[in-house]
Amino acid sequence: MAQEDGGSKVVKDSEEYADPDHCNGVLTELQRQRYTAYHLCDVTLRVGQEKLLAHRSVLSACSEYFR
């Protein structure tokens, strides 16, 4: 039996849980970490003279180039 809970779908007697805002929240937190927890970034991309901190796992998930 499904129950709506603030935009989330909880299914009783099951391991299933759906949160439509989860992906957005994860990406927002990763972006925040780029600026406040830079020590968690594990790669630096250099474009010309610019250096960009990044998460290797995010790059590989978003682009075949980094796999």
PDB file of N, CA, C and O in Angstrom:
ATOM      1  N   MET A   1       0.846  -1.175   0.000  1.00  0.00           N
ATOM      2  CA  MET A   1       0.000   0.000   0.000  1.00  0.00           C
ATOM      3  C   MET A   1       0.895   1.243   0.000  1.00  0.00           C
ATOM      4  O   MET A   1       1.756   1.380   0.869  1.00  0.00           O
ATOM      5  N   ALA A   2       0.706   2.133  -0.947  1.00  0.00           N
ATOM      6  CA  ALA A   2       1.537   3.332  -1.069  1.00  0.00           C
ATOM      7  C   ALA A   2       0.950   4.476  -0.261  1.00  0.00           C
ATOM      8  O   ALA A   2      -0.264   4.590  -0.095  1.00  0.00           O
ATOM      9  N   GLN A   3       1.839   5.315   0.234  1.00  0.00           N
ATOM     10  CA  GLN A   3       1.422   6.472   1.027  1.00  0.00           C
ATOM     11  C   GLN A   3       2.266   7.656   0.596  1.00  0.00           C
ATOM     12  O   GLN A   3       3.492   7.562   0.555  1.00  0.00           O
ATOM     13  N   GLU A   4       1.625   8.765   0.277  1.00  0.00           N
ATOM     14  CA  GLU A   4       2.349   9.981  -0.085  1.00  0.00           C
ATOM     15  C   GLU A   4       2.778  10.701   1.184  1.00  0.00           C
ATOM     16  O   GLU A   4       2.001  10.824   2.131  1.00  0.00           O
ATOM     17  N   ASP A   5       4.013  11.174   1.197  1.00  0.00           N
ATOM     18  CA  ASP A   5       4.541  11.839   2.383  1.00  0.00           C
ATOM     19  C   ASP A   5       5.386  13.028   1.945  1.00  0.00           C
ATOM     20  O   ASP A   5       6.600  12.899   1.786  1.00  0.00           O
ATOM     21  N   GLY A   6       4.757  14.185   1.747  1.00  0.00           N
ATOM     22  CA  GLY A   6       5.504  15.389   1.381  1.00  0.00           C
ATOM     23  C   GLY A   6       6.234  15.281   0.062  1.00  0.00           C
ATOM     24  O   GLY A   6       7.359  15.768  -0.051  1.00  0.00           O
ATOM     25  N   GLY A   7       5.635  14.661  -0.941  1.00  0.00           N
ATOM     26  CA  GLY A   7       6.286  14.540  -2.238  1.00  0.00           C
ATOM     27  C   GLY A   7       7.052  13.253  -2.404  1.00  0.00           C
ATOM     28  O   GLY A   7       7.449  12.914  -3.519  1.00  0.00           O
ATOM     29  N   SER A   8       7.272  12.521  -1.319  1.00  0.00           N
ATOM     30  CA  SER A   8       7.965  11.249  -1.384  1.00  0.00           C
ATOM     31  C   SER A   8       6.944  10.131  -1.394  1.00  0.00           C
ATOM     32  O   SER A   8       5.847  10.277  -0.854  1.00  0.00           O
ATOM     33  N   LYS A   9       7.297   9.033  -1.998  1.00  0.00           N
ATOM     34  CA  LYS A   9       6.406   7.886  -2.047  1.00  0.00           C
ATOM     35  C   LYS A   9       7.002   6.784  -1.174  1.00  0.00           C
ATOM     36  O   LYS A   9       8.113   6.316  -1.422  1.00  0.00           O
ATOM     37  N   VAL A  10       6.268   6.387  -0.174  1.00  0.00           N
ATOM     38  CA  VAL A  10       6.723   5.329   0.723  1.00  0.00           C
ATOM     39  C   VAL A  10       5.819   4.130   0.507  1.00  0.00           C
ATOM     40  O   VAL A  10       4.596   4.253   0.582  1.00  0.00           O
ATOM     41  N   VAL A  11       6.401   2.985   0.244  1.00  0.00           N
ATOM     42  CA  VAL A  11       5.632   1.773   0.035  1.00  0.00           C
ATOM     43  C   VAL A  11       5.848   0.875   1.239  1.00  0.00           C
ATOM     44  O   VAL A  11       6.970   0.443   1.505  1.00  0.00           O
ATOM     45  N   LYS A  12       4.781   0.595   1.964  1.00  0.00           N
ATOM     46  CA  LYS A  12       4.891  -0.242   3.151  1.00  0.00           C
ATOM     47  C   LYS A  12       5.143  -1.690   2.751  1.00  0.00           C
ATOM     48  O   LYS A  12       4.762  -2.113   1.659  1.00  0.00           O
ATOM     49  N   ASP A  13       5.778  -2.442   3.626  1.00  0.00           N
ATOM     50  CA  ASP A  13       6.096  -3.853   3.401  1.00  0.00           C
ATOM     51  C   ASP A  13       6.997  -4.036   2.183  1.00  0.00           C
ATOM     52  O   ASP A  13       6.909  -5.050   1.489  1.00  0.00           O
ATOM     53  N   SER A  14       7.844  -3.078   1.927  1.00  0.00           N
ATOM     54  CA  SER A  14       8.743  -3.144   0.781  1.00  0.00           C
ATOM     55  C   SER A  14       9.996  -2.333   1.074  1.00  0.00           C
ATOM     56  O   SER A  14      10.011  -1.496   1.977  1.00  0.00           O
ATOM     57  N   GLU A  15      11.029  -2.587   0.312  1.00  0.00           N
ATOM     58  CA  GLU A  15      12.277  -1.830   0.435  1.00  0.00           C
ATOM     59  C   GLU A  15      12.272  -0.615  -0.477  1.00  0.00           C
ATOM     60  O   GLU A  15      13.225   0.164  -0.471  1.00  0.00           O
ATOM     61  N   GLU A  16      11.210  -0.441  -1.265  1.00  0.00           N
ATOM     62  CA  GLU A  16      11.160   0.631  -2.253  1.00  0.00           C
ATOM     63  C   GLU A  16      10.870   1.985  -1.605  1.00  0.00           C
ATOM     64  O   GLU A  16      10.013   2.099  -0.729  1.00  0.00           O
ATOM     65  N   TYR A  17      11.597   3.001  -2.049  1.00  0.00           N
ATOM     66  CA  TYR A  17      11.391   4.370  -1.592  1.00  0.00           C
ATOM     67  C   TYR A  17      11.742   5.287  -2.748  1.00  0.00           C
ATOM     68  O   TYR A  17      12.820   5.166  -3.331  1.00  0.00           O
ATOM     69  N   ALA A  18      10.862   6.188  -3.080  1.00  0.00           N
ATOM     70  CA  ALA A  18      11.109   7.111  -4.186  1.00  0.00           C
ATOM     71  C   ALA A  18      11.031   8.540  -3.683  1.00  0.00           C
ATOM     72  O   ALA A  18      10.050   8.931  -3.051  1.00  0.00           O
ATOM     73  N   ASP A  19      12.061   9.312  -3.964  1.00  0.00           N
ATOM     74  CA  ASP A  19      12.099  10.722  -3.589  1.00  0.00           C
ATOM     75  C   ASP A  19      12.441  11.525  -4.839  1.00  0.00           C
ATOM     76  O   ASP A  19      13.585  11.497  -5.292  1.00  0.00           O
ATOM     77  N   PRO A  20      11.476  12.235  -5.401  1.00  0.00           N
ATOM     78  CA  PRO A  20      11.723  12.961  -6.650  1.00  0.00           C
ATOM     79  C   PRO A  20      12.763  14.067  -6.519  1.00  0.00           C
ATOM     80  O   PRO A  20      13.295  14.515  -7.535  1.00  0.00           O
ATOM     81  N   ASP A  21      13.070  14.521  -5.321  1.00  0.00           N
ATOM     82  CA  ASP A  21      14.043  15.592  -5.119  1.00  0.00           C
ATOM     83  C   ASP A  21      15.446  15.073  -4.799  1.00  0.00           C
ATOM     84  O   ASP A  21      16.370  15.869  -4.629  1.00  0.00           O
ATOM     85  N   HIS A  22      15.615  13.765  -4.714  1.00  0.00           N
ATOM     86  CA  HIS A  22      16.900  13.200  -4.288  1.00  0.00           C
ATOM     87  C   HIS A  22      18.044  13.588  -5.229  1.00  0.00           C
ATOM     88  O   HIS A  22      19.081  14.069  -4.773  1.00  0.00           O
ATOM     89  N   CYS A  23      17.866  13.387  -6.520  1.00  0.00           N
ATOM     90  CA  CYS A  23      18.939  13.692  -7.487  1.00  0.00           C
ATOM     91  C   CYS A  23      19.349  15.153  -7.410  1.00  0.00           C
ATOM     92  O   CYS A  23      20.538  15.473  -7.401  1.00  0.00           O
ATOM     93  N   ASN A  24      18.376  16.026  -7.355  1.00  0.00           N
ATOM     94  CA  ASN A  24      18.660  17.457  -7.270  1.00  0.00           C
ATOM     95  C   ASN A  24      19.418  17.775  -5.980  1.00  0.00           C
ATOM     96  O   ASN A  24      20.350  18.579  -5.990  1.00  0.00           O
ATOM     97  N   GLY A  25      19.022  17.151  -4.879  1.00  0.00           N
ATOM     98  CA  GLY A  25      19.696  17.379  -3.609  1.00  0.00           C
ATOM     99  C   GLY A  25      21.135  16.907  -3.618  1.00  0.00           C
ATOM    100  O   GLY A  25      22.011  17.570  -3.063  1.00  0.00           O
ATOM    101  N   VAL A  26      21.387  15.766  -4.244  1.00  0.00           N
ATOM    102  CA  VAL A  26      22.751  15.234  -4.334  1.00  0.00           C
ATOM    103  C   VAL A  26      23.631  16.182  -5.137  1.00  0.00           C
ATOM    104  O   VAL A  26      24.742  16.506  -4.717  1.00  0.00           O
ATOM    105  N   LEU A  27      23.143  16.624  -6.284  1.00  0.00           N
ATOM    106  CA  LEU A  27      23.939  17.530  -7.113  1.00  0.00           C
ATOM    107  C   LEU A  27      24.168  18.878  -6.438  1.00  0.00           C
ATOM    108  O   LEU A  27      25.244  19.462  -6.568  1.00  0.00           O
ATOM    109  N   THR A  28      23.178  19.368  -5.728  1.00  0.00           N
ATOM    110  CA  THR A  28      23.330  20.627  -4.988  1.00  0.00           C
ATOM    111  C   THR A  28      24.402  20.484  -3.921  1.00  0.00           C
ATOM    112  O   THR A  28      25.229  21.379  -3.742  1.00  0.00           O
ATOM    113  N   GLU A  29      24.392  19.372  -3.218  1.00  0.00           N
ATOM    114  CA  GLU A  29      25.397  19.145  -2.167  1.00  0.00           C
ATOM    115  C   GLU A  29      26.794  18.982  -2.750  1.00  0.00           C
ATOM    116  O   GLU A  29      27.756  19.503  -2.186  1.00  0.00           O
ATOM    117  N   LEU A  30      26.927  18.271  -3.867  1.00  0.00           N
ATOM    118  CA  LEU A  30      28.233  18.138  -4.508  1.00  0.00           C
ATOM    119  C   LEU A  30      28.767  19.495  -4.955  1.00  0.00           C
ATOM    120  O   LEU A  30      29.961  19.764  -4.823  1.00  0.00           O
ATOM    121  N   GLN A  31      27.902  20.341  -5.478  1.00  0.00           N
ATOM    122  CA  GLN A  31      28.311  21.694  -5.880  1.00  0.00           C
ATOM    123  C   GLN A  31      28.779  22.491  -4.669  1.00  0.00           C
ATOM    124  O   GLN A  31      29.794  23.185  -4.736  1.00  0.00           O
ATOM    125  N   ARG A  32      28.043  22.396  -3.557  1.00  0.00           N
ATOM    126  CA  ARG A  32      28.426  23.103  -2.343  1.00  0.00           C
ATOM    127  C   ARG A  32      29.794  22.630  -1.858  1.00  0.00           C
ATOM    128  O   ARG A  32      30.619  23.431  -1.417  1.00  0.00           O
ATOM    129  N   GLN A  33      30.024  21.326  -1.945  1.00  0.00           N
ATOM    130  CA  GLN A  33      31.297  20.767  -1.481  1.00  0.00           C
ATOM    131  C   GLN A  33      32.474  21.256  -2.319  1.00  0.00           C
ATOM    132  O   GLN A  33      33.592  21.346  -1.812  1.00  0.00           O
ATOM    133  N   ARG A  34      32.245  21.569  -3.581  1.00  0.00           N
ATOM    134  CA  ARG A  34      33.327  22.096  -4.415  1.00  0.00           C
ATOM    135  C   ARG A  34      33.881  23.388  -3.839  1.00  0.00           C
ATOM    136  O   ARG A  34      35.066  23.679  -3.999  1.00  0.00           O
ATOM    137  N   TYR A  35      33.042  24.164  -3.172  1.00  0.00           N
ATOM    138  CA  TYR A  35      33.453  25.471  -2.663  1.00  0.00           C
ATOM    139  C   TYR A  35      33.799  25.458  -1.180  1.00  0.00           C
ATOM    140  O   TYR A  35      34.611  26.267  -0.732  1.00  0.00           O
ATOM    141  N   THR A  36      33.203  24.562  -0.417  1.00  0.00           N
ATOM    142  CA  THR A  36      33.418  24.599   1.031  1.00  0.00           C
ATOM    143  C   THR A  36      34.235  23.427   1.548  1.00  0.00           C
ATOM    144  O   THR A  36      34.851  23.519   2.610  1.00  0.00           O
ATOM    145  N   ALA A  37      34.246  22.341   0.818  1.00  0.00           N
ATOM    146  CA  ALA A  37      34.990  21.158   1.256  1.00  0.00           C
ATOM    147  C   ALA A  37      35.883  20.690   0.109  1.00  0.00           C
ATOM    148  O   ALA A  37      35.846  19.528  -0.294  1.00  0.00           O
ATOM    149  N   TYR A  38      36.676  21.610  -0.399  1.00  0.00           N
ATOM    150  CA  TYR A  38      37.488  21.338  -1.574  1.00  0.00           C
ATOM    151  C   TYR A  38      38.425  20.156  -1.393  1.00  0.00           C
ATOM    152  O   TYR A  38      38.845  19.538  -2.372  1.00  0.00           O
ATOM    153  N   HIS A  39      38.757  19.838  -0.141  1.00  0.00           N
ATOM    154  CA  HIS A  39      39.643  18.701   0.114  1.00  0.00           C
ATOM    155  C   HIS A  39      38.984  17.372  -0.277  1.00  0.00           C
ATOM    156  O   HIS A  39      39.671  16.356  -0.387  1.00  0.00           O
ATOM    157  N   LEU A  40      37.656  17.368  -0.489  1.00  0.00           N
ATOM    158  CA  LEU A  40      36.966  16.153  -0.912  1.00  0.00           C
ATOM    159  C   LEU A  40      37.037  15.953  -2.425  1.00  0.00           C
ATOM    160  O   LEU A  40      36.776  14.856  -2.918  1.00  0.00           O
ATOM    161  N   CYS A  41      37.389  17.006  -3.162  1.00  0.00           N
ATOM    162  CA  CYS A  41      37.544  16.875  -4.611  1.00  0.00           C
ATOM    163  C   CYS A  41      38.806  16.074  -4.881  1.00  0.00           C
ATOM    164  O   CYS A  41      39.826  16.270  -4.220  1.00  0.00           O
ATOM    165  N   ASP A  42      38.737  15.173  -5.851  1.00  0.00           N
ATOM    166  CA  ASP A  42      39.880  14.299  -6.074  1.00  0.00           C
ATOM    167  C   ASP A  42      40.564  14.492  -7.425  1.00  0.00           C
ATOM    168  O   ASP A  42      41.419  13.700  -7.819  1.00  0.00           O
ATOM    169  N   VAL A  43      40.176  15.553  -8.127  1.00  0.00           N
ATOM    170  CA  VAL A  43      40.829  15.831  -9.402  1.00  0.00           C
ATOM    171  C   VAL A  43      40.756  17.332  -9.678  1.00  0.00           C
ATOM    172  O   VAL A  43      39.797  18.002  -9.294  1.00  0.00           O
ATOM    173  N   THR A  44      41.783  17.844 -10.347  1.00  0.00           N
ATOM    174  CA  THR A  44      41.791  19.241 -10.779  1.00  0.00           C
ATOM    175  C   THR A  44      41.903  19.269 -12.292  1.00  0.00           C
ATOM    176  O   THR A  44      42.848  18.724 -12.863  1.00  0.00           O
ATOM    177  N   LEU A  45      40.940  19.904 -12.938  1.00  0.00           N
ATOM    178  CA  LEU A  45      40.978  20.067 -14.386  1.00  0.00           C
ATOM    179  C   LEU A  45      41.606  21.408 -14.696  1.00  0.00           C
ATOM    180  O   LEU A  45      41.329  22.406 -14.031  1.00  0.00           O
ATOM    181  N   ARG A  46      42.439  21.426 -15.693  1.00  0.00           N
ATOM    182  CA  ARG A  46      43.070  22.681 -16.089  1.00  0.00           C
ATOM    183  C   ARG A  46      42.599  23.037 -17.494  1.00  0.00           C
ATOM    184  O   ARG A  46      42.770  22.261 -18.435  1.00  0.00           O
ATOM    185  N   VAL A  47      42.012  24.207 -17.620  1.00  0.00           N
ATOM    186  CA  VAL A  47      41.527  24.710 -18.905  1.00  0.00           C
ATOM    187  C   VAL A  47      42.207  26.052 -19.108  1.00  0.00           C
ATOM    188  O   VAL A  47      41.835  27.048 -18.488  1.00  0.00           O
ATOM    189  N   GLY A  48      43.204  26.070 -19.978  1.00  0.00           N
ATOM    190  CA  GLY A  48      44.011  27.281 -20.126  1.00  0.00           C
ATOM    191  C   GLY A  48      44.724  27.558 -18.813  1.00  0.00           C
ATOM    192  O   GLY A  48      45.454  26.703 -18.312  1.00  0.00           O
ATOM    193  N   GLN A  49      44.522  28.733 -18.257  1.00  0.00           N
ATOM    194  CA  GLN A  49      45.123  29.086 -16.967  1.00  0.00           C
ATOM    195  C   GLN A  49      44.180  28.806 -15.794  1.00  0.00           C
ATOM    196  O   GLN A  49      44.567  28.950 -14.634  1.00  0.00           O
ATOM    197  N   GLU A  50      42.957  28.410 -16.097  1.00  0.00           N
ATOM    198  CA  GLU A  50      41.936  28.165 -15.069  1.00  0.00           C
ATOM    199  C   GLU A  50      42.050  26.753 -14.507  1.00  0.00           C
ATOM    200  O   GLU A  50      42.229  25.795 -15.258  1.00  0.00           O
ATOM    201  N   LYS A  51      41.947  26.626 -13.182  1.00  0.00           N
ATOM    202  CA  LYS A  51      41.934  25.325 -12.528  1.00  0.00           C
ATOM    203  C   LYS A  51      40.556  25.104 -11.911  1.00  0.00           C
ATOM    204  O   LYS A  51      40.048  25.960 -11.186  1.00  0.00           O
ATOM    205  N   LEU A  52      39.957  23.953 -12.202  1.00  0.00           N
ATOM    206  CA  LEU A  52      38.633  23.619 -11.708  1.00  0.00           C
ATOM    207  C   LEU A  52      38.702  22.360 -10.857  1.00  0.00           C
ATOM    208  O   LEU A  52      39.182  21.324 -11.317  1.00  0.00           O
ATOM    209  N   LEU A  53      38.227  22.442  -9.628  1.00  0.00           N
ATOM    210  CA  LEU A  53      38.160  21.270  -8.764  1.00  0.00           C
ATOM    211  C   LEU A  53      36.937  20.448  -9.131  1.00  0.00           C
ATOM    212  O   LEU A  53      35.897  21.002  -9.487  1.00  0.00           O
ATOM    213  N   ALA A  54      37.057  19.129  -9.046  1.00  0.00           N
ATOM    214  CA  ALA A  54      35.941  18.270  -9.430  1.00  0.00           C
ATOM    215  C   ALA A  54      36.002  16.946  -8.674  1.00  0.00           C
ATOM    216  O   ALA A  54      36.996  16.610  -8.030  1.00  0.00           O
ATOM    217  N   HIS A  55      34.914  16.221  -8.778  1.00  0.00           N
ATOM    218  CA  HIS A  55      34.819  14.873  -8.233  1.00  0.00           C
ATOM    219  C   HIS A  55      34.946  13.899  -9.410  1.00  0.00           C
ATOM    220  O   HIS A  55      34.145  13.944 -10.344  1.00  0.00           O
ATOM    221  N   ARG A  56      35.925  13.046  -9.363  1.00  0.00           N
ATOM    222  CA  ARG A  56      36.172  12.107 -10.457  1.00  0.00           C
ATOM    223  C   ARG A  56      34.934  11.257 -10.763  1.00  0.00           C
ATOM    224  O   ARG A  56      34.623  11.008 -11.928  1.00  0.00           O
ATOM    225  N   SER A  57      34.239  10.820  -9.727  1.00  0.00           N
ATOM    226  CA  SER A  57      33.058   9.974  -9.932  1.00  0.00           C
ATOM    227  C   SER A  57      31.953  10.737 -10.660  1.00  0.00           C
ATOM    228  O   SER A  57      31.238  10.155 -11.476  1.00  0.00           O
ATOM    229  N   VAL A  58      31.805  12.027 -10.377  1.00  0.00           N
ATOM    230  CA  VAL A  58      30.788  12.829 -11.066  1.00  0.00           C
ATOM    231  C   VAL A  58      31.176  13.014 -12.526  1.00  0.00           C
ATOM    232  O   VAL A  58      30.324  12.908 -13.409  1.00  0.00           O
ATOM    233  N   LEU A  59      32.446  13.287 -12.790  1.00  0.00           N
ATOM    234  CA  LEU A  59      32.899  13.442 -14.177  1.00  0.00           C
ATOM    235  C   LEU A  59      32.660  12.166 -14.975  1.00  0.00           C
ATOM    236  O   LEU A  59      32.178  12.223 -16.106  1.00  0.00           O
ATOM    237  N   SER A  60      32.990  11.023 -14.397  1.00  0.00           N
ATOM    238  CA  SER A  60      32.815   9.771 -15.131  1.00  0.00           C
ATOM    239  C   SER A  60      31.350   9.412 -15.304  1.00  0.00           C
ATOM    240  O   SER A  60      30.983   8.773 -16.290  1.00  0.00           O
ATOM    241  N   ALA A  61      30.516   9.810 -14.370  1.00  0.00           N
ATOM    242  CA  ALA A  61      29.081   9.533 -14.501  1.00  0.00           C
ATOM    243  C   ALA A  61      28.436  10.398 -15.568  1.00  0.00           C
ATOM    244  O   ALA A  61      27.425  10.012 -16.155  1.00  0.00           O
ATOM    245  N   CYS A  62      29.018  11.574 -15.826  1.00  0.00           N
ATOM    246  CA  CYS A  62      28.418  12.526 -16.763  1.00  0.00           C
ATOM    247  C   CYS A  62      29.025  12.503 -18.155  1.00  0.00           C
ATOM    248  O   CYS A  62      28.431  13.034 -19.093  1.00  0.00           O
ATOM    249  N   SER A  63      30.196  11.897 -18.309  1.00  0.00           N
ATOM    250  CA  SER A  63      30.867  11.981 -19.599  1.00  0.00           C
ATOM    251  C   SER A  63      31.677  10.716 -19.875  1.00  0.00           C
ATOM    252  O   SER A  63      32.453  10.267 -19.032  1.00  0.00           O
ATOM    253  N   GLU A  64      31.489  10.155 -21.055  1.00  0.00           N
ATOM    254  CA  GLU A  64      32.275   8.986 -21.446  1.00  0.00           C
ATOM    255  C   GLU A  64      33.763   9.341 -21.540  1.00  0.00           C
ATOM    256  O   GLU A  64      34.615   8.469 -21.369  1.00  0.00           O
ATOM    257  N   TYR A  65      34.076  10.581 -21.803  1.00  0.00           N
ATOM    258  CA  TYR A  65      35.471  11.020 -21.932  1.00  0.00           C
ATOM    259  C   TYR A  65      36.272  10.680 -20.674  1.00  0.00           C
ATOM    260  O   TYR A  65      37.450  10.334 -20.767  1.00  0.00           O
ATOM    261  N   PHE A  66      35.641  10.775 -19.497  1.00  0.00           N
ATOM    262  CA  PHE A  66      36.355  10.576 -18.246  1.00  0.00           C
ATOM    263  C   PHE A  66      36.247   9.144 -17.699  1.00  0.00           C
ATOM    264  O   PHE A  66      36.736   8.862 -16.605  1.00  0.00           O
ATOM    265  N   ARG A  67      35.622   8.261 -18.441  1.00  0.00           N
ATOM    266  CA  ARG A  67      35.502   6.860 -17.975  1.00  0.00           C
ATOM    267  C   ARG A  67      36.728   6.061 -18.285  1.00  0.00           C
ATOM    268  O   ARG A  67      36.789   4.874 -17.963  1.00  0.00           O
TER     269      ARG A  67
END
